[in-house]
Amino acid sequence: MCQGFTRMIGFRWIVMLAAMLTSGASLRAADQWITYEAGDGTGKGKKIVFVAGDEEYRSEEGLPEMAAILAKQGFSCTVVFSQNPKTGEVDPNEHSNIPGLEALDDADLMVILTRFRDLPDDQMKHIDDFLMAGKPVIGMRTATHAFNIKGGNKTYARYDWQYKGEPKEWAQGFGRLVLGETWISHHGSHKHESTRGLIAPGAESSPLVNGIKSGDIWTPTDVYGVRLPLPGDAKPIILGQVTKTEGKFDDKDPFYGMRPTDSTPVEGGKNDPMMPVAWTKSYELPGGKSGKAFATTMGASTDLTNEALRRLIVNAVYDLLGMDVPAKANVDLVGDYKPSAFGFGGFQKGKKPADFKMQ
């Protein structure tokens, strides 16, 4: 009887230890991303996954802020990051690891701001499955060149921003097929000329500009070049007027000396014609279902200090999810949002995902 009792106690300890180890593993996995529980609001029941991974425009700071804003409106939000696989620290220079993409499996919307990522097949599969299902996607800033899949024989080589293989529908990869453009150029002068957003002709009645007046949008990032006209049924929503910097350039300033009061267009051909900086488009991956996309070449963390740009993105969320777009969505900042300057090498080192959660 004593031996049986001893064996029973030993078995219970084994079970408890296994449970503790499993729990610890789950906690460690959960630490690799951040989640915002849905607040009360019209977004209740909808899940959004934000994919952050670029070396330049501080998506690791900006996307958690947008997720916090949308969570206040009832959306359940998850933010995943490029990170060092050994330390778990957020590292935008790590091109091959974004843990947590399985959150896309039951998501209603993906918001992506990545640059030249080369992810392994098991991570890319979640993105591919999401898009094959025709689910809606918002691409911001460098999402036009979201992937740089090295080696032409890789499973998801077609996502590469310069893809030239078969099927031909995938020419120039995810950016061109899904969003409507790949990387082309800096149309404005990078770090020296800002962007004034003007409502595109014909878009004045679009719900995407609810609560936004022409000229309300201003960003310190420059206008990107795109090829005109945009492909397929893409419809410009906002045009980017290249504006002069009226102050003095300061590389220690998050805005590099540019200010929202900068409203004088530059002379010459940069504004004739103006480039679209936000547009809508439908997409369909070969063999997949058709879906809807919203793309903007704005979206650096510093850009998101602009209320009108935040409202444009929130409006796009509602529109892509087939919901009524608010007349003037609440896009108040959450927490003490002080974004870092855009630029290479400027990310906050030694930070874990939880450090970027806005409360």
C-alpha positions as YAML, in Angstrom:
chain: A
units: angstrom
residues:
- id: 1
  name: MET
  ca: [0.00, 0.00, 0.00]
- id: 2
  name: CYS
  ca: [2.83, 2.39, 0.83]
- id: 3
  name: GLN
  ca: [4.51, 1.59, -2.47]
- id: 4
  name: GLY
  ca: [1.26, 2.26, -4.36]
- id: 5
  name: PHE
  ca: [0.80, 5.53, -2.50]
- id: 6
  name: THR
  ca: [4.38, 6.53, -3.30]
- id: 7
  name: ARG
  ca: [3.88, 5.71, -6.97]
- id: 8
  name: MET
  ca: [0.64, 7.73, -7.01]
- id: 9
  name: ILE
  ca: [2.36, 10.76, -5.43]
- id: 10
  name: GLY
  ca: [5.27, 10.42, -7.88]
- id: 11
  name: PHE
  ca: [2.87, 10.28, -10.83]
- id: 12
  name: ARG
  ca: [1.08, 13.40, -9.60]
- id: 13
  name: TRP
  ca: [4.38, 15.27, -9.34]
- id: 14
  name: ILE
  ca: [5.23, 14.26, -12.90]
- id: 15
  name: VAL
  ca: [1.87, 15.52, -14.14]
- id: 16
  name: MET
  ca: [2.24, 18.77, -12.21]
- id: 17
  name: LEU
  ca: [5.79, 19.27, -13.52]
- id: 18
  name: ALA
  ca: [4.67, 18.64, -17.09]
- id: 19
  name: ALA
  ca: [1.83, 21.13, -16.66]
- id: 20
  name: MET
  ca: [4.25, 23.71, -15.25]
- id: 21
  name: LEU
  ca: [6.67, 23.22, -18.15]
- id: 22
  name: THR
  ca: [3.85, 23.45, -20.69]
- id: 23
  name: SER
  ca: [2.55, 26.59, -19.02]
- id: 24
  name: GLY
  ca: [6.03, 28.10, -19.03]
- id: 25
  name: ALA
  ca: [6.45, 27.34, -22.74]
- id: 26
  name: SER
  ca: [3.09, 28.98, -23.48]
- id: 27
  name: LEU
  ca: [4.05, 32.07, -21.54]
- id: 28
  name: ARG
  ca: [7.34, 32.30, -23.39]
- id: 29
  name: ALA
  ca: [5.51, 31.99, -26.72]
- id: 30
  name: ALA
  ca: [2.97, 34.64, -25.73]
- id: 31
  name: ASP
  ca: [5.83, 36.98, -24.83]
- id: 32
  name: GLN
  ca: [6.84, 37.01, -28.51]
- id: 33
  name: TRP
  ca: [3.92, 39.25, -29.51]
- id: 34
  name: ILE
  ca: [1.43, 41.62, -27.91]
- id: 35
  name: THR
  ca: [-2.34, 41.50, -27.81]
- id: 36
  name: TYR
  ca: [-5.00, 44.06, -27.05]
- id: 37
  name: GLU
  ca: [-8.27, 42.74, -25.74]
- id: 38
  name: ALA
  ca: [-11.30, 44.22, -27.45]
- id: 39
  name: GLY
  ca: [-12.97, 47.11, -25.68]
- id: 40
  name: ASP
  ca: [-16.62, 47.98, -26.04]
- id: 41
  name: GLY
  ca: [-17.34, 49.21, -29.52]
- id: 42
  name: THR
  ca: [-18.52, 48.46, -33.02]
- id: 43
  name: GLY
  ca: [-15.48, 46.31, -33.80]
- id: 44
  name: LYS
  ca: [-16.51, 43.61, -31.33]
- id: 45
  name: GLY
  ca: [-15.99, 40.15, -32.78]
- id: 46
  name: LYS
  ca: [-13.42, 41.24, -35.39]
- id: 47
  name: LYS
  ca: [-9.73, 40.33, -35.13]
- id: 48
  name: ILE
  ca: [-6.89, 42.31, -36.70]
- id: 49
  name: VAL
  ca: [-3.27, 41.16, -36.95]
- id: 50
  name: PHE
  ca: [-0.54, 43.80, -37.38]
- id: 51
  name: VAL
  ca: [2.75, 42.61, -38.90]
- id: 52
  name: ALA
  ca: [5.72, 44.86, -38.03]
- id: 53
  name: GLY
  ca: [9.13, 44.32, -39.59]
- id: 54
  name: ASP
  ca: [11.12, 47.10, -41.23]
- id: 55
  name: GLU
  ca: [14.51, 48.61, -40.48]
- id: 56
  name: GLU
  ca: [13.65, 52.20, -41.30]
- id: 57
  name: TYR
  ca: [10.17, 53.49, -40.48]
- id: 58
  name: ARG
  ca: [9.72, 52.21, -36.92]
- id: 59
  name: SER
  ca: [6.75, 49.92, -37.55]
- id: 60
  name: GLU
  ca: [7.52, 48.34, -34.17]
- id: 61
  name: GLU
  ca: [6.42, 51.63, -32.60]
- id: 62
  name: GLY
  ca: [3.65, 52.76, -34.95]
- id: 63
  name: LEU
  ca: [1.66, 49.56, -35.37]
- id: 64
  name: PRO
  ca: [1.19, 48.95, -31.62]
- id: 65
  name: GLU
  ca: [-0.24, 52.47, -31.38]
- id: 66
  name: MET
  ca: [-2.73, 51.84, -34.20]
- id: 67
  name: ALA
  ca: [-3.66, 48.51, -32.61]
- id: 68
  name: ALA
  ca: [-4.33, 50.24, -29.28]
- id: 69
  name: ILE
  ca: [-6.55, 52.82, -31.00]
- id: 70
  name: LEU
  ca: [-8.58, 50.15, -32.76]
- id: 71
  name: ALA
  ca: [-8.86, 47.99, -29.62]
- id: 72
  name: LYS
  ca: [-10.60, 50.94, -27.95]
- id: 73
  name: GLN
  ca: [-13.23, 50.62, -30.68]
- id: 74
  name: GLY
  ca: [-13.89, 46.97, -29.98]
- id: 75
  name: PHE
  ca: [-11.42, 45.21, -32.28]
- id: 76
  name: SER
  ca: [-9.26, 42.39, -30.94]
- id: 77
  name: CYS
  ca: [-5.71, 43.18, -32.03]
- id: 78
  name: THR
  ca: [-2.45, 41.23, -32.15]
- id: 79
  name: VAL
  ca: [0.92, 42.73, -33.11]
- id: 80
  name: VAL
  ca: [3.79, 40.50, -34.25]
- id: 81
  name: PHE
  ca: [7.37, 41.68, -34.73]
- id: 82
  name: SER
  ca: [10.67, 40.89, -36.42]
- id: 83
  name: GLN
  ca: [12.80, 39.68, -33.55]
- id: 84
  name: ASN
  ca: [15.99, 37.97, -32.55]
- id: 85
  name: PRO
  ca: [15.15, 34.25, -32.22]
- id: 86
  name: LYS
  ca: [17.70, 33.76, -29.43]
- id: 87
  name: THR
  ca: [16.90, 36.71, -27.16]
- id: 88
  name: GLY
  ca: [13.27, 37.44, -28.08]
- id: 89
  name: GLU
  ca: [14.19, 41.10, -28.47]
- id: 90
  name: VAL
  ca: [12.51, 43.13, -31.20]
- id: 91
  name: ASP
  ca: [15.10, 43.51, -33.96]
- id: 92
  name: PRO
  ca: [14.02, 45.09, -37.27]
- id: 93
  name: ASN
  ca: [17.35, 43.99, -38.78]
- id: 94
  name: GLU
  ca: [16.35, 40.34, -38.32]
- id: 95
  name: HIS
  ca: [14.83, 39.59, -41.74]
- id: 96
  name: SER
  ca: [13.99, 35.93, -41.23]
- id: 97
  name: ASN
  ca: [11.88, 35.67, -38.10]
- id: 98
  name: ILE
  ca: [8.41, 37.01, -37.28]
- id: 99
  name: PRO
  ca: [6.92, 34.62, -34.69]
- id: 100
  name: GLY
  ca: [3.19, 34.59, -34.08]
- id: 101
  name: LEU
  ca: [1.97, 34.77, -37.68]
- id: 102
  name: GLU
  ca: [-0.33, 31.84, -36.91]
- id: 103
  name: ALA
  ca: [-2.59, 34.55, -35.45]
- id: 104
  name: LEU
  ca: [-3.59, 35.19, -39.06]
- id: 105
  name: ASP
  ca: [-5.32, 31.81, -39.24]
- id: 106
  name: ASP
  ca: [-8.49, 33.19, -37.65]
- id: 107
  name: ALA
  ca: [-7.97, 36.89, -38.35]
- id: 108
  name: ASP
  ca: [-10.41, 39.08, -40.26]
- id: 109
  name: LEU
  ca: [-7.85, 41.67, -41.44]
- id: 110
  name: MET
  ca: [-4.08, 41.94, -41.82]
- id: 111
  name: VAL
  ca: [-2.20, 45.24, -41.51]
- id: 112
  name: ILE
  ca: [1.37, 44.86, -42.76]
- id: 113
  name: LEU
  ca: [4.37, 47.17, -42.67]
- id: 114
  name: THR
  ca: [7.42, 45.09, -43.50]
- id: 115
  name: ARG
  ca: [10.46, 45.70, -45.67]
- id: 116
  name: PHE
  ca: [12.50, 43.09, -47.55]
- id: 117
  name: ARG
  ca: [11.65, 40.17, -45.24]
- id: 118
  name: ASP
  ca: [12.89, 36.65, -46.11]
- id: 119
  name: LEU
  ca: [10.75, 34.49, -43.84]
- id: 120
  name: PRO
  ca: [10.87, 30.70, -43.56]
- id: 121
  name: ASP
  ca: [8.17, 28.62, -45.18]
- id: 122
  name: ASP
  ca: [6.36, 27.79, -41.93]
- id: 123
  name: GLN
  ca: [5.85, 31.52, -41.26]
- id: 124
  name: MET
  ca: [5.09, 32.52, -44.87]
- id: 125
  name: LYS
  ca: [2.41, 29.85, -45.08]
- id: 126
  name: HIS
  ca: [0.17, 31.77, -42.68]
- id: 127
  name: ILE
  ca: [0.39, 34.89, -44.85]
- id: 128
  name: ASP
  ca: [-0.20, 32.89, -48.03]
- id: 129
  name: ASP
  ca: [-3.20, 31.04, -46.59]
- id: 130
  name: PHE
  ca: [-4.69, 34.34, -45.42]
- id: 131
  name: LEU
  ca: [-4.39, 35.91, -48.88]
- id: 132
  name: MET
  ca: [-5.50, 32.77, -50.73]
- id: 133
  name: ALA
  ca: [-8.71, 33.02, -48.70]
- id: 134
  name: GLY
  ca: [-9.23, 36.54, -50.12]
- id: 135
  name: LYS
  ca: [-9.22, 38.23, -46.75]
- id: 136
  name: PRO
  ca: [-8.68, 42.02, -46.63]
- id: 137
  name: VAL
  ca: [-5.27, 43.58, -46.18]
- id: 138
  name: ILE
  ca: [-3.87, 47.03, -45.45]
- id: 139
  name: GLY
  ca: [-0.31, 47.67, -46.64]
- id: 140
  name: MET
  ca: [1.62, 50.64, -45.25]
- id: 141
  name: ARG
  ca: [4.78, 52.42, -46.48]
- id: 142
  name: THR
  ca: [7.38, 49.74, -47.35]
- id: 143
  name: ALA
  ca: [4.79, 46.98, -47.69]
- id: 144
  name: THR
  ca: [5.08, 47.64, -51.43]
- id: 145
  name: HIS
  ca: [8.43, 45.85, -51.09]
- id: 146
  name: ALA
  ca: [7.49, 43.71, -48.12]
- id: 147
  name: PHE
  ca: [9.49, 40.62, -49.13]
- id: 148
  name: ASN
  ca: [12.94, 39.83, -50.50]
- id: 149
  name: ILE
  ca: [12.87, 36.04, -50.84]
- id: 150
  name: LYS
  ca: [16.45, 35.02, -51.59]
- id: 151
  name: GLY
  ca: [16.88, 32.03, -53.84]
- id: 152
  name: GLY
  ca: [14.49, 31.57, -56.76]
- id: 153
  name: ASN
  ca: [13.56, 27.98, -55.89]
- id: 154
  name: LYS
  ca: [12.03, 28.78, -52.50]
- id: 155
  name: THR
  ca: [8.40, 27.87, -51.90]
- id: 156
  name: TYR
  ca: [7.25, 31.48, -51.62]
- id: 157
  name: ALA
  ca: [9.74, 33.08, -54.02]
- id: 158
  name: ARG
  ca: [6.78, 34.60, -55.87]
- id: 159
  name: TYR
  ca: [6.31, 37.09, -53.00]
- id: 160
  name: ASP
  ca: [9.68, 38.69, -53.80]
- id: 161
  name: TRP
  ca: [9.48, 42.37, -54.77]
- id: 162
  name: GLN
  ca: [11.38, 41.69, -58.02]
- id: 163
  name: TYR
  ca: [9.83, 38.31, -58.92]
- id: 164
  name: LYS
  ca: [10.08, 37.47, -62.64]
- id: 165
  name: GLY
  ca: [8.99, 33.84, -62.76]
- id: 166
  name: GLU
  ca: [5.76, 31.96, -63.32]
- id: 167
  name: PRO
  ca: [2.88, 32.44, -63.04]
- id: 168
  name: LYS
  ca: [3.20, 35.85, -64.67]
- id: 169
  name: GLU
  ca: [0.42, 37.29, -62.47]
- id: 170
  name: TRP
  ca: [3.01, 37.32, -59.69]
- id: 171
  name: ALA
  ca: [5.40, 39.64, -61.55]
- id: 172
  name: GLN
  ca: [7.05, 41.93, -58.95]
- id: 173
  name: GLY
  ca: [5.57, 39.97, -56.13]
- id: 174
  name: PHE
  ca: [3.22, 40.70, -53.27]
- id: 175
  name: GLY
  ca: [3.47, 44.48, -53.61]
- id: 176
  name: ARG
  ca: [2.38, 44.65, -57.23]
- id: 177
  name: LEU
  ca: [-0.17, 41.81, -57.23]
- id: 178
  name: VAL
  ca: [-1.89, 42.47, -53.91]
- id: 179
  name: LEU
  ca: [-1.30, 46.17, -53.18]
- id: 180
  name: GLY
  ca: [-0.80, 47.56, -56.67]
- id: 181
  name: GLU
  ca: [2.87, 48.58, -56.68]
- id: 182
  name: THR
  ca: [6.38, 47.46, -55.78]
- id: 183
  name: TRP
  ca: [9.35, 49.66, -54.83]
- id: 184
  name: ILE
  ca: [9.98, 52.33, -57.49]
- id: 185
  name: SER
  ca: [11.65, 55.43, -56.05]
- id: 186
  name: HIS
  ca: [11.73, 58.28, -53.59]
- id: 187
  name: HIS
  ca: [9.70, 60.83, -55.51]
- id: 188
  name: GLY
  ca: [10.13, 63.52, -52.88]
- id: 189
  name: SER
  ca: [13.54, 64.23, -51.37]
- id: 190
  name: HIS
  ca: [14.01, 61.75, -48.53]
- id: 191
  name: LYS
  ca: [14.27, 63.51, -45.12]
- id: 192
  name: HIS
  ca: [14.05, 66.91, -46.80]
- id: 193
  name: GLU
  ca: [10.60, 67.16, -48.45]
- id: 194
  name: SER
  ca: [7.40, 66.22, -46.66]
- id: 195
  name: THR
  ca: [3.97, 65.15, -47.90]
- id: 196
  name: ARG
  ca: [0.68, 67.05, -47.90]
- id: 197
  name: GLY
  ca: [-2.25, 64.70, -48.56]
- id: 198
  name: LEU
  ca: [-4.93, 65.99, -50.91]
- id: 199
  name: ILE
  ca: [-8.16, 64.12, -51.60]
- id: 200
  name: ALA
  ca: [-7.96, 62.67, -55.10]
- id: 201
  name: PRO
  ca: [-10.50, 63.86, -57.70]
- id: 202
  name: GLY
  ca: [-13.48, 61.52, -57.58]
- id: 203
  name: ALA
  ca: [-12.76, 60.33, -54.04]
- id: 204
  name: GLU
  ca: [-14.50, 63.20, -52.26]
- id: 205
  name: SER
  ca: [-17.54, 61.04, -51.47]
- id: 206
  name: SER
  ca: [-15.57, 57.94, -50.47]
- id: 207
  name: PRO
  ca: [-16.23, 56.79, -46.89]
- id: 208
  name: LEU
  ca: [-12.46, 56.47, -46.56]
- id: 209
  name: VAL
  ca: [-12.18, 60.25, -46.24]
- id: 210
  name: ASN
  ca: [-14.95, 60.60, -43.65]
- id: 211
  name: GLY
  ca: [-13.88, 63.26, -41.15]
- id: 212
  name: ILE
  ca: [-10.91, 64.32, -43.31]
- id: 213
  name: LYS
  ca: [-10.51, 67.53, -45.28]
- id: 214
  name: SER
  ca: [-8.20, 67.88, -48.24]
- id: 215
  name: GLY
  ca: [-4.84, 68.99, -46.88]
- id: 216
  name: ASP
  ca: [-5.44, 67.68, -43.32]
- id: 217
  name: ILE
  ca: [-2.94, 64.87, -43.84]
- id: 218
  name: TRP
  ca: [0.70, 65.82, -43.43]
- id: 219
  name: THR
  ca: [3.64, 63.46, -42.99]
- id: 220
  name: PRO
  ca: [7.38, 64.03, -42.63]
- id: 221
  name: THR
  ca: [8.10, 61.05, -44.87]
- id: 222
  name: ASP
  ca: [8.47, 61.78, -48.57]
- id: 223
  name: VAL
  ca: [6.17, 60.82, -51.42]
- id: 224
  name: TYR
  ca: [7.04, 57.48, -53.05]
- id: 225
  name: GLY
  ca: [7.09, 57.14, -56.81]
- id: 226
  name: VAL
  ca: [4.47, 54.87, -58.37]
- id: 227
  name: ARG
  ca: [3.69, 54.01, -62.00]
- id: 228
  name: LEU
  ca: [0.61, 55.66, -63.42]
- id: 229
  name: PRO
  ca: [-2.04, 54.60, -63.90]
- id: 230
  name: LEU
  ca: [-2.18, 52.14, -61.04]
- id: 231
  name: PRO
  ca: [-3.06, 48.58, -62.16]
- id: 232
  name: GLY
  ca: [-6.46, 46.96, -62.43]
- id: 233
  name: ASP
  ca: [-9.30, 48.60, -60.56]
- id: 234
  name: ALA
  ca: [-7.03, 50.54, -58.20]
- id: 235
  name: LYS
  ca: [-8.59, 53.86, -57.25]
- id: 236
  name: PRO
  ca: [-6.53, 56.74, -55.81]
- id: 237
  name: ILE
  ca: [-7.93, 58.15, -52.56]
- id: 238
  name: ILE
  ca: [-5.18, 60.56, -51.49]
- id: 239
  name: LEU
  ca: [-2.59, 62.32, -53.66]
- id: 240
  name: GLY
  ca: [0.75, 63.33, -52.19]
- id: 241
  name: GLN
  ca: [1.79, 66.93, -52.72]
- id: 242
  name: VAL
  ca: [5.55, 67.29, -52.26]
- id: 243
  name: THR
  ca: [6.11, 70.21, -49.91]
- id: 244
  name: LYS
  ca: [9.09, 72.39, -49.08]
- id: 245
  name: THR
  ca: [10.76, 72.36, -45.68]
- id: 246
  name: GLU
  ca: [10.51, 75.90, -44.35]
- id: 247
  name: GLY
  ca: [12.67, 75.30, -41.28]
- id: 248
  name: LYS
  ca: [16.26, 74.17, -40.94]
- id: 249
  name: PHE
  ca: [17.20, 70.53, -41.48]
- id: 250
  name: ASP
  ca: [18.03, 68.84, -38.14]
- id: 251
  name: ASP
  ca: [19.06, 65.19, -38.15]
- id: 252
  name: LYS
  ca: [18.50, 64.99, -34.38]
- id: 253
  name: ASP
  ca: [14.83, 65.95, -34.75]
- id: 254
  name: PRO
  ca: [12.30, 63.09, -35.30]
- id: 255
  name: PHE
  ca: [10.83, 65.26, -38.06]
- id: 256
  name: TYR
  ca: [14.23, 66.34, -39.47]
- id: 257
  name: GLY
  ca: [13.23, 70.00, -39.24]
- id: 258
  name: MET
  ca: [9.98, 69.51, -41.16]
- id: 259
  name: ARG
  ca: [6.71, 70.68, -39.59]
- id: 260
  name: PRO
  ca: [2.95, 70.30, -40.23]
- id: 261
  name: THR
  ca: [2.88, 73.99, -41.15]
- id: 262
  name: ASP
  ca: [5.05, 73.26, -44.21]
- id: 263
  name: SER
  ca: [2.48, 73.74, -46.96]
- id: 264
  name: THR
  ca: [4.31, 75.30, -49.92]
- id: 265
  name: PRO
  ca: [4.52, 72.90, -52.89]
- id: 266
  name: VAL
  ca: [7.95, 72.44, -54.42]
- id: 267
  name: GLU
  ca: [8.46, 73.87, -57.88]
- id: 268
  name: GLY
  ca: [9.11, 71.75, -60.93]
- id: 269
  name: GLY
  ca: [7.64, 68.46, -62.05]
- id: 270
  name: LYS
  ca: [7.32, 66.62, -58.74]
- id: 271
  name: ASN
  ca: [3.71, 67.74, -58.37]
- id: 272
  name: ASP
  ca: [2.76, 67.43, -62.03]
- id: 273
  name: PRO
  ca: [1.29, 64.90, -61.80]
- id: 274
  name: MET
  ca: [1.06, 64.19, -58.09]
- id: 275
  name: MET
  ca: [1.62, 60.60, -57.01]
- id: 276
  name: PRO
  ca: [-1.14, 58.65, -55.27]
- id: 277
  name: VAL
  ca: [-0.12, 57.98, -51.65]
- id: 278
  name: ALA
  ca: [-3.26, 56.02, -50.71]
- id: 279
  name: TRP
  ca: [-5.53, 53.89, -52.87]
- id: 280
  name: THR
  ca: [-7.92, 50.94, -52.88]
- id: 281
  name: LYS
  ca: [-7.59, 47.83, -55.03]
- id: 282
  name: SER
  ca: [-9.02, 44.35, -55.39]
- id: 283
  name: TYR
  ca: [-6.65, 41.38, -55.62]
- id: 284
  name: GLU
  ca: [-6.79, 37.70, -56.42]
- id: 285
  name: LEU
  ca: [-3.92, 35.28, -56.00]
- id: 286
  name: PRO
  ca: [-3.82, 32.60, -58.74]
- id: 287
  name: GLY
  ca: [-6.00, 29.78, -57.46]
- id: 288
  name: GLY
  ca: [-7.32, 31.87, -54.59]
- id: 289
  name: LYS
  ca: [-10.40, 33.91, -53.78]
- id: 290
  name: SER
  ca: [-10.73, 37.60, -54.58]
- id: 291
  name: GLY
  ca: [-10.14, 40.12, -51.82]
- id: 292
  name: LYS
  ca: [-9.77, 43.82, -51.12]
- id: 293
  name: ALA
  ca: [-6.70, 45.87, -50.28]
- id: 294
  name: PHE
  ca: [-5.94, 49.37, -49.11]
- id: 295
  name: ALA
  ca: [-2.42, 50.65, -49.66]
- id: 296
  name: THR
  ca: [-0.69, 53.77, -48.45]
- id: 297
  name: THR
  ca: [2.94, 54.76, -48.94]
- id: 298
  name: MET
  ca: [2.63, 56.79, -45.75]
- id: 299
  name: GLY
  ca: [2.75, 55.19, -42.32]
- id: 300
  name: ALA
  ca: [6.06, 55.70, -40.52]
- id: 301
  name: SER
  ca: [5.68, 55.97, -36.76]
- id: 302
  name: THR
  ca: [6.24, 59.74, -36.98]
- id: 303
  name: ASP
  ca: [3.58, 59.99, -39.72]
- id: 304
  name: LEU
  ca: [1.05, 58.58, -37.27]
- id: 305
  name: THR
  ca: [1.28, 61.67, -35.09]
- id: 306
  name: ASN
  ca: [-1.04, 63.15, -37.74]
- id: 307
  name: GLU
  ca: [-4.67, 62.70, -36.70]
- id: 308
  name: ALA
  ca: [-6.03, 62.70, -40.24]
- id: 309
  name: LEU
  ca: [-3.70, 59.90, -41.34]
- id: 310
  name: ARG
  ca: [-4.72, 57.80, -38.35]
- id: 311
  name: ARG
  ca: [-8.35, 58.43, -39.28]
- id: 312
  name: LEU
  ca: [-7.72, 57.40, -42.90]
- id: 313
  name: ILE
  ca: [-6.29, 54.07, -41.73]
- id: 314
  name: VAL
  ca: [-9.10, 53.48, -39.23]
- id: 315
  name: ASN
  ca: [-11.65, 54.32, -41.93]
- id: 316
  name: ALA
  ca: [-9.99, 51.76, -44.20]
- id: 317
  name: VAL
  ca: [-10.31, 49.11, -41.48]
- id: 318
  name: TYR
  ca: [-14.06, 49.66, -41.22]
- id: 319
  name: ASP
  ca: [-14.50, 49.79, -44.99]
- id: 320
  name: LEU
  ca: [-12.50, 46.63, -45.75]
- id: 321
  name: LEU
  ca: [-14.43, 44.72, -43.09]
- id: 322
  name: GLY
  ca: [-17.74, 45.73, -44.68]
- id: 323
  name: MET
  ca: [-18.72, 47.89, -41.72]
- id: 324
  name: ASP
  ca: [-20.22, 51.36, -41.67]
- id: 325
  name: VAL
  ca: [-17.40, 53.90, -41.58]
- id: 326
  name: PRO
  ca: [-17.92, 56.42, -38.75]
- id: 327
  name: ALA
  ca: [-18.61, 60.00, -39.77]
- id: 328
  name: LYS
  ca: [-15.59, 60.98, -37.69]
- id: 329
  name: ALA
  ca: [-13.82, 58.06, -36.07]
- id: 330
  name: ASN
  ca: [-12.22, 58.54, -32.67]
- id: 331
  name: VAL
  ca: [-8.50, 58.22, -33.30]
- id: 332
  name: ASP
  ca: [-7.17, 59.76, -30.10]
- id: 333
  name: LEU
  ca: [-3.67, 58.58, -29.25]
- id: 334
  name: VAL
  ca: [-3.33, 55.92, -26.57]
- id: 335
  name: GLY
  ca: [-0.60, 56.34, -23.99]
- id: 336
  name: ASP
  ca: [2.44, 58.58, -24.23]
- id: 337
  name: TYR
  ca: [3.17, 58.20, -27.93]
- id: 338
  name: LYS
  ca: [6.56, 59.73, -28.78]
- id: 339
  name: PRO
  ca: [7.83, 57.98, -31.90]
- id: 340
  name: SER
  ca: [11.47, 57.77, -32.84]
- id: 341
  name: ALA
  ca: [12.88, 59.35, -35.99]
- id: 342
  name: PHE
  ca: [12.75, 57.21, -39.11]
- id: 343
  name: GLY
  ca: [16.09, 56.05, -40.46]
- id: 344
  name: PHE
  ca: [18.33, 53.01, -40.47]
- id: 345
  name: GLY
  ca: [19.85, 51.89, -37.19]
- id: 346
  name: GLY
  ca: [17.53, 54.01, -35.08]
- id: 347
  name: PHE
  ca: [15.42, 51.33, -33.43]
- id: 348
  name: GLN
  ca: [15.24, 50.95, -29.65]
- id: 349
  name: LYS
  ca: [17.65, 48.16, -28.81]
- id: 350
  name: GLY
  ca: [17.14, 45.60, -26.07]
- id: 351
  name: LYS
  ca: [13.34, 45.88, -26.08]
- id: 352
  name: LYS
  ca: [10.88, 43.00, -25.90]
- id: 353
  name: PRO
  ca: [7.44, 43.12, -27.57]
- id: 354
  name: ALA
  ca: [5.73, 43.99, -24.27]
- id: 355
  name: ASP
  ca: [7.82, 47.18, -24.08]
- id: 356
  name: PHE
  ca: [5.98, 48.54, -27.13]
- id: 357
  name: LYS
  ca: [2.47, 47.97, -25.81]
- id: 358
  name: MET
  ca: [0.55, 51.23, -25.47]
- id: 359
  name: GLN
  ca: [-1.65, 51.47, -22.37]
...
